Amino acid sequence: MTPTPSPGTRAPQDPPARSPWSALAAAGRGGTATVALLLALVFVVIATQNPSFFEGPPLMAFAKKAAPLVILAIGQYLVIVSGEFDLSVGSLVGAQVVVAARLIDGEESNTLPVIGLMLAFGLVVGLVNGLVTTLLRVPSIITTLGTMLILFGAVRYWTGGAPTGALSESFRVPGRGGIEGVPLLGQIPWALVVALVLAVAAVLLMRSPWGRTLVATGDNDLAAAFSGVRVWRVRTLAFVGSSLLATVAAVLIGGFAGVTAQVGEGLEFTAITAVVLGGVVLGGGRGTVLAAVLGALTVEALFTLFNQLYLPSTIQPSVQGLIIIAAVAYAARRGGLRLPERPRRRPDHPAEPELGTSRR
């Protein structure tokens, strides 16, 4: 029998189905619509300066160049939406490329073993960042800053400031090659294919129970812990994902960039710029993968526009700084910013609560 609700009470109702319009409105509130509009505006300005930009080969060249930043932004998104930072990805990219060139040294037979070693190294770096942050209770901005300096110094000590060796041609294929002979486009870069696959995988991941747990952890880690979430494990996996994606980006960057000590320099801040430009809130709990991807494309499009306007490349860091300040100020004005006021160390189990640790 179906129980009859007592007088004065309301029977539970199923939640209303979500219409496409409400989904679009939610995306707009999350910053996706805003950054998409900004990207379209930048593309229009680029087209006025270079009408051939949207022809197949130039557009695919832009996609090839933007793919590593898109992948780095996805990894940075995983960490930021969980309430942390990862400043080590730029140095990790540089270290991976330099070490790969030294170990491969032009030998095709060394390519696959070295790529496997790169993935293992990225896994270790992500684990170290995550465990030091979550178990040793070191703020992530300090942990990853230390990792960045360690990698930066170690590579320069090992190479003497002048990297040696050479990447094999098969190593360069993912970043330089593609599907040839495509009508209108000419070539579909493998880098674009890799970025699209990883973006779709990240969207599906964030819709999984783990993805919802990651967002909940960034939104309110104390509530997540009292719900039975292993906060340290969730955040550690986010750091691992960021480092592994940085390794994939290193393989693509190695395909078209030279092997120098400056490879990867500043990419961590460019990735953070892309993520915050996409409306992902520093402090965690807000933002989408799609917004981070669009933010990366917008940043790369801005740099392309600067090149077309013959602006010096030294202006790029200033623009990144302005974007970060503006995005954070906008989030703070809307009341969506939840940067930590102290080192955020959370209970791993509700049996050991720490009062006053909730962001709300």
C-alpha positions as CSV (number, residue, x, y, z in Angstrom):
1,M,0.0,0.0,0.0
2,T,1.1,3.5,-0.7
3,P,1.3,5.6,2.5
4,T,-1.0,8.5,2.7
5,P,0.7,11.7,3.9
6,S,-0.6,13.1,7.2
7,P,-2.5,16.4,7.2
8,G,-0.2,19.4,7.1
9,T,2.6,17.6,5.4
10,R,3.6,17.6,1.7
11,A,4.1,14.4,-0.2
12,P,7.6,14.1,-1.7
13,Q,7.8,14.9,-5.3
14,D,10.2,13.9,-8.0
15,P,12.6,16.7,-9.1
16,P,11.4,18.4,-12.3
17,A,13.2,17.4,-15.5
18,R,15.9,19.7,-16.5
19,S,15.1,21.5,-19.8
20,P,17.8,22.4,-22.3
21,W,17.2,26.1,-21.5
22,S,17.9,25.6,-17.8
23,A,21.1,23.7,-18.7
24,L,22.2,26.6,-20.9
25,A,21.4,29.0,-18.1
26,A,23.4,26.9,-15.6
27,A,26.3,26.9,-18.1
28,G,26.1,30.7,-18.4
29,R,26.2,31.1,-14.6
30,G,29.2,28.8,-14.5
31,G,31.1,31.1,-16.8
32,T,31.0,28.9,-19.9
33,A,28.8,31.3,-21.9
34,T,30.9,34.3,-21.0
35,V,34.2,32.8,-22.0
36,A,32.7,31.4,-25.2
37,L,31.5,34.9,-26.1
38,L,34.9,36.3,-25.4
39,L,36.6,33.6,-27.5
40,A,34.2,34.4,-30.4
41,L,35.0,38.1,-30.0
42,V,38.8,37.5,-30.1
43,F,38.3,35.3,-33.2
44,V,36.4,38.0,-34.9
45,V,39.2,40.5,-34.2
46,I,41.8,38.0,-35.5
47,A,39.7,37.5,-38.7
48,T,39.7,41.2,-39.3
49,Q,43.5,41.2,-39.1
50,N,44.0,37.9,-41.0
51,P,41.0,36.9,-43.1
52,S,42.6,33.6,-44.0
53,F,42.8,32.5,-40.3
54,F,39.6,30.4,-40.6
55,E,40.8,28.5,-43.6
56,G,41.7,24.9,-43.0
57,P,45.5,24.9,-42.6
58,P,45.9,28.0,-40.5
59,L,43.0,26.9,-38.2
60,M,44.5,23.5,-37.8
61,A,47.9,25.1,-37.0
62,F,46.2,27.1,-34.3
63,A,44.6,23.9,-32.9
64,K,47.9,22.1,-32.9
65,K,49.6,24.9,-30.9
66,A,46.7,25.3,-28.5
67,A,46.3,21.5,-27.7
68,P,49.1,21.3,-25.1
69,L,47.6,24.3,-23.2
70,V,44.1,22.7,-23.4
71,I,45.5,19.5,-21.8
72,L,47.4,21.5,-19.1
73,A,44.2,23.5,-18.3
74,I,42.2,20.3,-17.9
75,G,44.8,19.0,-15.4
76,Q,44.9,22.3,-13.6
77,Y,41.1,22.3,-13.5
78,L,41.1,19.0,-11.6
79,V,43.3,20.5,-8.9
80,I,41.7,23.9,-8.6
81,V,38.1,22.6,-8.5
82,S,39.2,20.4,-5.6
83,G,40.4,23.5,-3.7
84,E,44.2,23.3,-4.4
85,F,46.9,24.7,-6.7
86,D,49.5,23.0,-8.9
87,L,52.5,25.3,-9.7
88,S,54.8,22.4,-10.8
89,V,53.4,21.6,-14.2
90,G,55.5,24.0,-16.2
91,S,58.8,22.7,-14.7
92,L,57.5,19.1,-15.1
93,V,56.9,19.7,-18.8
94,G,60.4,21.1,-19.2
95,A,62.0,18.3,-17.2
96,Q,60.1,15.6,-19.2
97,V,61.2,17.0,-22.6
98,V,64.9,17.5,-21.6
99,V,65.2,14.1,-19.9
100,A,63.4,12.4,-22.9
101,A,65.9,14.0,-25.3
102,R,68.8,12.9,-23.2
103,L,67.6,9.3,-22.9
104,I,66.3,8.8,-26.4
105,D,69.3,10.5,-28.1
106,G,67.9,10.0,-31.5
107,E,67.4,6.3,-31.2
108,E,63.9,5.2,-32.4
109,S,64.0,2.0,-30.3
110,N,64.2,4.1,-27.1
111,T,61.0,6.0,-27.8
112,L,58.3,3.8,-26.2
113,P,60.4,2.9,-23.1
114,V,61.2,6.6,-22.5
115,I,57.5,7.6,-22.9
116,G,56.6,4.9,-20.4
117,L,59.3,6.3,-18.0
118,M,57.9,9.8,-18.5
119,L,54.4,8.6,-17.5
120,A,55.8,6.8,-14.4
121,F,57.8,10.0,-13.5
122,G,54.7,12.1,-13.9
123,L,52.8,9.7,-11.7
124,V,55.4,9.9,-8.9
125,V,55.5,13.7,-9.1
126,G,51.7,13.8,-8.8
127,L,51.7,11.4,-5.8
128,V,54.4,13.4,-4.0
129,N,52.5,16.6,-4.5
130,G,49.2,15.1,-3.4
131,L,50.5,13.2,-0.4
132,V,52.7,16.1,0.9
133,T,49.7,18.4,0.6
134,T,47.1,16.1,2.1
135,L,49.0,14.0,4.6
136,L,51.8,16.2,5.7
137,R,49.4,19.2,5.7
138,V,51.7,21.5,3.6
139,P,49.6,24.1,1.7
140,S,49.5,23.0,-2.0
141,I,50.8,26.4,-3.2
142,I,54.0,25.8,-1.1
143,T,54.3,22.1,-2.0
144,T,54.1,22.6,-5.8
145,L,56.2,25.7,-5.7
146,G,58.9,23.6,-4.0
147,T,58.4,20.9,-6.6
148,M,58.7,23.5,-9.4
149,L,62.0,24.7,-8.0
150,I,63.4,21.2,-7.4
151,L,62.6,20.1,-11.0
152,F,63.9,23.4,-12.4
153,G,67.2,23.2,-10.5
154,A,67.7,19.4,-11.0
155,V,67.3,19.6,-14.8
156,R,69.8,22.5,-15.0
157,Y,72.3,20.7,-12.7
158,W,72.0,17.5,-14.7
159,T,72.4,19.3,-18.1
160,G,74.7,22.1,-17.0
161,G,72.2,24.5,-18.5
162,A,72.7,23.2,-22.0
163,P,70.5,20.1,-22.8
164,T,72.0,17.4,-24.9
165,G,70.6,14.6,-26.9
166,A,67.8,14.6,-29.5
167,L,64.2,13.4,-29.7
168,S,63.4,10.7,-32.2
169,E,61.1,11.3,-35.2
170,S,58.5,8.8,-33.8
171,F,58.5,10.8,-30.5
172,R,57.7,14.0,-32.5
173,V,54.8,12.4,-34.5
174,P,52.0,13.1,-31.9
175,G,53.0,16.8,-31.6
176,R,54.0,17.4,-35.2
177,G,52.1,14.9,-37.4
178,G,48.5,14.3,-38.2
179,I,45.9,12.7,-40.5
180,E,47.0,14.0,-44.0
181,G,44.9,14.6,-47.1
182,V,41.7,15.8,-45.3
183,P,39.6,17.9,-47.7
184,L,39.5,21.6,-46.8
185,L,41.6,21.1,-43.7
186,G,44.6,19.6,-45.2
187,Q,45.8,17.9,-42.0
188,I,44.0,17.0,-38.7
189,P,46.8,17.2,-36.1
190,W,47.2,14.3,-33.7
191,A,47.6,16.9,-31.0
192,L,44.0,18.0,-31.7
193,V,42.7,14.5,-31.6
194,V,44.5,13.8,-28.3
195,A,43.2,17.0,-26.8
196,L,39.6,16.3,-27.9
197,V,39.7,12.7,-26.5
198,L,41.1,13.9,-23.1
199,A,38.5,16.7,-23.0
200,V,35.6,14.3,-23.6
201,A,37.1,11.9,-21.0
202,A,37.4,14.7,-18.5
203,V,33.8,15.7,-19.0
204,L,32.6,12.2,-18.5
205,L,34.9,11.8,-15.5
206,M,33.4,14.9,-13.8
207,R,29.9,13.5,-14.4
208,S,30.9,10.3,-12.6
209,P,30.6,9.8,-8.8
210,W,34.3,10.6,-8.4
211,G,33.9,13.8,-10.3
212,R,30.9,14.9,-8.2
213,T,32.9,14.0,-5.1
214,L,35.8,16.1,-6.3
215,V,33.6,19.2,-6.7
216,A,31.9,18.5,-3.4
217,T,35.4,18.3,-1.7
218,G,36.4,21.7,-3.2
219,D,33.0,23.2,-2.2
220,N,33.0,22.1,1.4
221,D,35.7,19.7,2.5
222,L,34.4,19.3,6.0
223,A,30.9,18.3,4.8
224,A,32.5,15.9,2.3
225,A,34.5,14.3,5.1
226,F,31.5,13.9,7.3
227,S,29.7,12.3,4.3
228,G,32.4,9.6,4.3
229,V,34.6,11.0,1.6
230,R,38.3,10.3,1.8
231,V,39.3,13.9,1.2
232,W,43.1,13.1,1.1
233,R,42.5,10.4,-1.6
234,V,40.3,12.5,-3.8
235,R,42.7,15.4,-3.8
236,T,45.8,13.2,-4.3
237,L,44.2,11.7,-7.4
238,A,43.6,15.2,-8.7
239,F,47.3,16.0,-8.4
240,V,48.1,12.7,-10.1
241,G,45.8,13.6,-13.0
242,S,47.4,17.0,-13.3
243,S,50.9,15.6,-13.5
244,L,49.9,12.8,-16.0
245,L,48.2,15.4,-18.2
246,A,51.3,17.6,-18.0
247,T,53.3,14.6,-19.2
248,V,51.0,14.2,-22.2
249,A,51.4,17.9,-22.9
250,A,55.2,17.5,-22.7
251,V,55.1,14.8,-25.4
252,L,53.1,17.1,-27.7
253,I,55.3,20.1,-27.0
254,G,58.4,18.0,-27.7
255,G,56.9,17.4,-31.2
256,F,57.3,21.0,-32.4
257,A,59.5,22.8,-29.8
258,G,63.2,22.7,-29.6
259,V,64.9,20.9,-26.7
260,T,66.0,23.9,-24.5
261,A,66.2,24.6,-20.8
262,Q,63.3,27.1,-21.3
263,V,60.8,24.5,-22.5
264,G,57.7,24.6,-20.3
265,E,58.8,27.9,-18.6
266,G,55.7,29.8,-17.3
267,L,53.2,27.2,-18.5
268,E,51.8,26.7,-15.0
269,F,50.7,30.4,-14.9
270,T,49.3,30.2,-18.4
271,A,47.2,27.1,-17.4
272,I,46.0,28.9,-14.3
273,T,45.1,31.9,-16.4
274,A,43.1,29.7,-18.7
275,V,41.2,28.0,-15.9
276,V,40.2,31.2,-14.1
277,L,39.3,32.9,-17.4
278,G,36.9,30.0,-17.9
279,G,35.1,31.0,-14.6
280,V,36.5,28.2,-12.5
281,V,36.6,29.6,-9.0
282,L,39.9,29.6,-7.1
283,G,39.2,27.8,-3.8
284,G,37.3,25.0,-5.5
285,G,33.7,23.8,-5.9
286,R,32.7,25.8,-9.0
287,G,33.5,25.5,-12.7
288,T,33.3,23.0,-15.6
289,V,35.8,21.3,-17.8
290,L,34.3,22.9,-20.9
291,A,34.9,26.3,-19.4
292,A,38.5,25.5,-18.7
293,V,39.0,24.3,-22.3
294,L,37.4,27.4,-23.7
295,G,39.6,29.5,-21.4
296,A,42.7,27.8,-22.8
297,L,41.6,28.4,-26.4
298,T,40.9,32.1,-25.5
299,V,44.3,32.6,-24.0
300,E,46.0,31.0,-27.0
301,A,43.8,33.1,-29.3
302,L,44.8,36.3,-27.4
303,F,48.5,35.4,-27.9
304,T,47.8,34.8,-31.6
305,L,46.2,38.2,-31.8
306,F,49.2,39.8,-30.1
307,N,51.5,38.3,-32.7
308,Q,49.3,39.6,-35.5
309,L,49.4,43.1,-34.0
310,Y,53.2,42.8,-33.7
311,L,53.1,43.3,-29.9
312,P,56.2,42.1,-28.0
313,S,55.9,38.6,-26.4
314,T,57.1,40.2,-23.1
315,I,53.5,41.6,-22.8
316,Q,52.0,38.2,-22.3
317,P,52.8,37.8,-18.6
318,S,51.3,41.2,-17.9
319,V,48.1,40.2,-19.7
320,Q,48.0,36.9,-17.8
321,G,48.3,38.8,-14.5
322,L,45.5,41.2,-15.5
323,I,43.2,38.3,-16.4
324,I,43.9,36.5,-13.1
325,I,43.2,39.7,-11.1
326,A,40.1,40.6,-13.1
327,A,38.7,37.0,-12.8
328,V,39.3,36.8,-9.1
329,A,37.9,40.2,-8.5
330,Y,34.8,39.3,-10.5
331,A,34.3,36.1,-8.5
332,A,34.8,38.0,-5.2
333,R,32.3,40.6,-6.2
334,R,29.7,37.9,-7.0
335,G,30.4,36.3,-3.7
336,G,31.7,33.1,-5.3
337,L,35.4,33.3,-4.2
338,R,36.4,31.0,-1.4
339,L,40.2,31.3,-1.1
340,P,41.5,29.8,2.2
341,E,42.1,32.1,5.1
342,R,44.5,29.6,6.6
343,P,46.1,26.3,5.7
344,R,43.2,24.1,4.8
345,R,43.7,20.8,6.5
346,R,40.7,18.7,6.7
347,P,39.7,15.6,8.7
348,D,39.9,12.5,6.7
349,H,37.1,10.8,8.6
350,P,34.1,12.3,10.4
351,A,35.2,10.6,13.6
352,E,37.9,13.2,13.9
353,P,36.3,16.6,13.1
354,E,38.2,19.8,13.2
355,L,35.9,22.6,14.1
356,G,35.9,25.7,12.0
357,T,37.4,24.1,8.9
358,S,34.4,24.5,6.7
359,R,34.5,27.1,4.0
360,R,30.9,28.0,4.8
